[in-house]
């Protein structure tokens, strides 16, 4: 599970467990997001995937989180709204392996999903 290593890094950076925290992934609903969703099935934290329409994560995993009674998961198409109150903002490349031919198109689609000063300021927190 990819998110286990990321979660441990997050806990180390926060200086506290991930339980009760809001983690926002900004970008494509890809394998990284799927791994975070699997983690939300067994740990109590709020996960949000901020992605453009048409790039949402696996619906079955979203449903599994809801049924687990552990964490929560939501999809938000507005990245600024998604990061409000976030304890963690997480991202990955816009074009994964096997998608390099889509890189230019994805650059335009995902431009509003850049992790930058504006997005980080929208968390309402310092040092996220």
Secondary structure, DSSP 8 states (H G I E B T S, - for coil): -HHHHHHHHHHHHHTS-STT-EEEEES--SHHHHHHHHHHTTS--EEEEE--TT----HHHHHHHHHHTSSEEEEES-HHHHHTT-SEEEE--SS-TT-GGGHHHHHHHTGGG--SHHHHHTTTSS--
